[in-house]
Amino acid sequence: MSSKKRKALDDLEQPGRVFPPLPAPSPPIDVAASDAHFRHLYDRELDFKQLAEKDVDFAAVLQENGNLDFTEPKAVMQLTKTLLSLDFNLKLELPDDRLCPPVPNRHNYILWLKELIDTSSYEPPGRPACGLDIGTGASCIYPLLGTAQRPSWRFFATDIDAKSLQYARRNVMLNQLEGRITVLDRKPEDPLIPLRGRESEKVSGIDFTMMNPPFYESEDEMLCSAQGKARPPHSACTGAPVEMVCEGGEVAHISRMLEESLVLKEEVQWYTSMLGKATSVELLVDKLKATGIDNYAITEFIQGNKTRRWALGWSFWPLRPAEHVARIKSSGWKKVSPPVLSIKILTLPSGKSVDHAVTRINEVMGSMELLSWNWDTEARTGTGKTTENVWSRAWRRKKMREQATGSSVSTSAASTSSPIRCRLGFNIAVEVGVSATMVTVHWREGHDAIMFESLAGFLQGKMKDLG
Ligand SMILES: C[S@@+](CC[C@H](N)C(=O)[O-])C[C@H]1O[C@@H](n2cnc3c(N)ncnc32)[C@H](O)[C@@H]1O
């Protein structure tokens, strides 16, 4: 890069702002195909030989035996640059004394976020969203990865470290993303979410927050960990204390976000953070429950056979994410996970016609006084909304009583001009597999887990004779 261009990048002052709407990508992207590609990028171990064939800079740091020396900062940094370039068409510049992010791990968080945002909505996948990356680091890695995969996403990115901020801005500019990523200077005492307090007038429309918090409680703890992994301290491999250490560690940092979210509530749909310790997830879920938050999601990122990380998200909105996004499958996580979000109501052996099941679902749903019921024949799924438990005996008795006295309990949207609150949104899907067809009900909206389970139980009863 020329010294003139570098000077321009160094001097760049990028004030915070409200973004103008993004133009639709041209040609429009196929979100499902693009997501499928990115989802499987790092399923298999990295093939260093192949990377070296594609990138001479990577070939220069690869050892003769074909291994990469992960204790060597230059090699670690080159791997990150090579993956960003080959897999995401992104450029990166980093100083030697700040954290160099491992791409597959950071990519996992973005993959999870995409599904969290997509599934907690009635809109098709890929809806526009604005993220806030708290503590973006010198790399600005999350906004770079997010915007590379989702043309309709934008970001605010914050940090308190002057050197990281300078490089973050440089990386935004190197990738010509100034129109979609705004980097904001923060002070340690400022709110983590800049929707209140200093400079809040520059920020609006945040749909989700994300954060990879400093997870060590002290510099000693950080140095001990670096020693254990035979890595040089204060380097691209380990990060600087300003990046990695905070009083109280990750639990304190995420608790700060929780406190702020209790004031902001629905202003942001999802508050999320990555975590480095499983015990922190349990502690924080207890805190969420203690404040009455029932809509939350946890996940586990598994990288290779050693490194595990977790992510936690919570929301004051009633829209629920999908089961596989919100709950960790393994039995050890049952108590920490949120309530079940999908319940199987029928299994049909292969060869048995699915038409009867589809007809039955539509008959049953059509006979109830729901707010709405829409069936998509091609996709074999239907979405319903209700204000009340209209399938229960208690509701039917109430309705008969009210009809007898002349008052109405009708819940259909058309029958009233006042807005009616949806208490339960759900989706019924018929999935035809190789060995069986499954009919499943998914919880899409609402705070009442018992109401959702009651609907699933009712449907199981209505479909039982078909199985
Ligand atoms: C572990 S690093 C994560 C960097 C980058 N997001 C990544 O994943 O590689 C934590 C970052 O949080 C920043 N940070 C610490 N306290 C902060 C605060 N109060 N507000 C914003 N950023 C903060 C640090 O300077 C550091 O860059």
The ligand as an SDF file (V2000), in Angstrom:
LIG
                    3D

 27 29  0  0  0  0  0  0  0  0999 V2000
  -11.4690  -10.4780   23.5260 C   0  0  0  0  0  0  0  0  0  0  0  0
  -11.3420   -8.9670   22.6450 S   0  0  0  0  0  0  0  0  0  0  0  0
  -12.3770   -9.3190   21.2560 C   0  0  0  0  0  0  0  0  0  0  0  0
  -11.9240   -8.6710   19.9910 C   0  0  0  0  0  0  0  0  0  0  0  0
  -12.7040   -9.1270   18.7430 C   0  0  0  0  0  0  0  0  0  0  0  0
  -14.1160   -8.8520   18.8610 N   0  0  0  0  0  0  0  0  0  0  0  0
  -12.5010  -10.5940   18.4960 C   0  0  0  0  0  0  0  0  0  0  0  0
  -13.4580  -11.3790   18.7300 O   0  0  0  0  0  0  0  0  0  0  0  0
  -11.4130  -10.9960   18.0950 O   0  0  0  0  0  0  0  0  0  0  0  0
  -12.3280   -7.8770   23.6410 C   0  0  0  0  0  0  0  0  0  0  0  0
  -12.4020   -6.4430   23.1080 C   0  0  0  0  0  0  0  0  0  0  0  0
  -13.2810   -5.6850   23.9430 O   0  0  0  0  0  0  0  0  0  0  0  0
  -12.7530   -4.3720   24.0770 C   0  0  0  0  0  0  0  0  0  0  0  0
  -13.3910   -3.7730   25.2630 N   0  0  0  0  0  0  0  0  0  0  0  0
  -13.1330   -3.9640   26.5670 C   0  0  0  0  0  0  0  0  0  0  0  0
  -13.9620   -3.2360   27.3310 N   0  0  0  0  0  0  0  0  0  0  0  0
  -14.8060   -2.5820   26.4740 C   0  0  0  0  0  0  0  0  0  0  0  0
  -15.9040   -1.6760   26.6390 C   0  0  0  0  0  0  0  0  0  0  0  0
  -16.2840   -1.2760   27.8430 N   0  0  0  0  0  0  0  0  0  0  0  0
  -16.5460   -1.2140   25.5400 N   0  0  0  0  0  0  0  0  0  0  0  0
  -16.1510   -1.6000   24.2950 C   0  0  0  0  0  0  0  0  0  0  0  0
  -15.1140   -2.4480   24.0850 N   0  0  0  0  0  0  0  0  0  0  0  0
  -14.4550   -2.9260   25.1590 C   0  0  0  0  0  0  0  0  0  0  0  0
  -11.2660   -4.6110   24.1910 C   0  0  0  0  0  0  0  0  0  0  0  0
  -10.4980   -3.4580   23.9110 O   0  0  0  0  0  0  0  0  0  0  0  0
  -11.0830   -5.7030   23.1370 C   0  0  0  0  0  0  0  0  0  0  0  0
  -10.8170   -5.1730   21.8700 O   0  0  0  0  0  0  0  0  0  0  0  0
  1  2  1  0
  2  3  1  0
  2 10  1  0
  3  4  1  0
  4  5  1  0
  5  6  1  0
  5  7  1  0
  7  8  2  0
  7  9  1  0
 10 11  1  0
 11 12  1  0
 11 26  1  0
 12 13  1  0
 13 14  1  0
 13 24  1  0
 14 15  1  0
 14 23  1  0
 15 16  2  0
 16 17  1  0
 17 18  1  0
 17 23  2  0
 18 19  1  0
 18 20  2  0
 20 21  1  0
 21 22  2  0
 22 23  1  0
 24 25  1  0
 24 26  1  0
 26 27  1  0
M  CHG  2   2   1   9  -1
M  END
$$$$
